[in-house]
Amino acid sequence: MQSNIDHNAIINKGKSIALAIQVDDWLKAQGKLEPTQIPFGQTRMSMKPKDTEYKTGQQSMRESMADSVSKKRPVLSSTDRPLTKEQERHKFNFEAKTKALANGESTFEGKCDLHGLTEFKAYQSGKHHCVKCRQRTSQLRKESS
């Protein structure tokens, strides 16, 4: 029966340290460095910086699915379509909201479908609403009850 003192784990740990030193010496002799390794529990996707620019649903889905697609498949030519008016309005509001939040403001000037260029309020959840539409909705709720 073996005790913890002469257990193989201690011997293996010593061998592992000696091997790591030999690898470092060999890499230095070759003029190379050990490649950086991804930390335990993380993936390459989690290390990728998050973009703060506006993305359509198609663009964000394409990014999330890109790594799962086989690299050997032929790449099809992509056709970039111009944004629709609704998408342009969403993009305008998104950029105005991020600019306002970066300045520490909770209101910004955005494009409403009903009221045109008007004041919007941004919330902690990341959503935003037209102030006039919000007032109109609350007024209609009061009238119906």
C-alpha positions in Angstrom: 0.0 0.0 0.0 1.3 3.5 -0.9 1.0 6.6 1.2 0.5 10.1 -0.1 4.2 10.9 0.2 5.3 8.3 -2.4 2.1 8.7 -4.5 2.6 9.0 -8.3 1.0 12.4 -8.5 4.0 14.0 -6.8 6.4 12.3 -9.2 4.3 13.2 -12.2 4.1 16.9 -11.1 7.9 17.0 -10.9 8.2 15.4 -14.4 5.7 17.9 -15.7 7.6 20.9 -14.4 10.9 19.5 -15.8 9.3 19.0 -19.2 7.8 22.6 -19.2 11.3 23.9 -18.5 12.8 21.8 -21.3 10.1 23.1 -23.8 10.8 26.7 -22.8 14.5 26.2 -23.3 14.0 24.5 -26.7 11.6 27.3 -27.9 14.1 30.0 -26.8 16.8 28.2 -28.7 14.6 28.2 -31.8 13.8 31.9 -31.3 10.1 31.3 -30.8 7.6 31.8 -28.0 5.0 29.5 -26.6 1.7 30.3 -28.3 -0.9 32.0 -26.1 -3.6 29.6 -25.0 -7.3 30.3 -24.4 -8.1 30.3 -20.7 -10.0 27.4 -19.2 -13.7 27.7 -19.6 -13.6 30.3 -22.4 -14.0 30.1 -26.1 -12.6 32.1 -29.0 -16.1 33.7 -29.4 -16.2 34.9 -25.8 -12.8 36.6 -26.2 -14.0 38.5 -29.3 -14.8 42.1 -28.5 -18.4 43.1 -28.7 -19.2 45.6 -31.4 -21.3 48.6 -30.6 -22.3 49.4 -34.2 -25.8 48.8 -35.5 -26.5 45.4 -37.1 -29.5 44.0 -38.9 -30.9 40.7 -37.8 -29.3 39.0 -40.8 -25.8 40.4 -39.9 -26.0 39.3 -36.3 -27.3 35.8 -37.2 -24.6 35.5 -39.8 -21.9 36.3 -37.2 -23.2 33.8 -34.7 -23.5 31.0 -37.2 -20.2 31.7 -39.0 -18.1 29.4 -36.9 -20.5 26.5 -37.3 -20.2 26.5 -41.1 -17.7 24.1 -42.6 -14.6 25.9 -43.9 -14.4 23.6 -47.0 -17.7 24.7 -48.4 -17.5 27.1 -51.3 -18.3 30.7 -50.3 -21.3 32.1 -52.1 -21.2 35.7 -53.3 -23.2 37.9 -51.0 -25.5 40.5 -52.2 -25.8 43.5 -49.9 -29.2 45.0 -50.2 -29.8 48.6 -49.3 -31.6 49.2 -46.0 -35.4 49.7 -46.1 -36.8 52.9 -44.6 -37.8 51.0 -41.5 -34.3 49.7 -41.0 -32.8 53.1 -41.7 -35.1 54.6 -39.0 -34.1 51.8 -36.5 -30.4 52.4 -37.3 -30.8 56.2 -36.9 -32.5 55.7 -33.5 -29.9 53.1 -32.4 -27.0 55.5 -33.2 -28.8 58.4 -31.5 -29.6 56.4 -28.4 -26.0 55.1 -28.0 -24.6 58.6 -28.5 -27.0 59.9 -25.8 -26.3 57.1 -23.4 -22.5 57.7 -23.9 -23.1 61.3 -22.9 -25.1 60.2 -19.8 -28.4 61.4 -21.1 -31.7 59.5 -21.0 -33.5 61.4 -23.8 -32.5 61.8 -27.4 -33.8 63.1 -30.8 -35.1 60.1 -32.9 -37.4 59.3 -35.8 -40.9 58.1 -34.8 -43.1 56.4 -37.4 -46.1 58.5 -36.4 -44.5 61.8 -35.2 -41.4 62.1 -37.4 -38.3 63.6 -35.7 -39.2 63.9 -32.0 -38.0 63.3 -28.5 -37.3 59.7 -27.4 -36.6 58.3 -23.9 -34.0 55.5 -23.4 -34.5 53.0 -20.5 -32.1 50.9 -18.5 -33.2 47.8 -20.3 -31.9 49.2 -23.5 -35.3 49.9 -25.0 -36.5 53.3 -26.1 -39.9 54.9 -26.8 -41.2 58.0 -28.4 -42.4 60.4 -25.6 -45.5 61.5 -27.6 -46.5 57.9 -28.4 -46.0 56.9 -24.8 -48.2 59.8 -23.6 -50.8 58.9 -26.2 -50.9 55.2 -25.1 -51.2 56.1 -21.4 -54.1 58.5 -22.3 -55.9 55.8 -24.3 -55.5 53.4 -21.3 -57.0 56.0 -18.9 -60.0 56.6 -21.3 -60.7 52.9 -21.7 -60.8 52.1 -17.9 
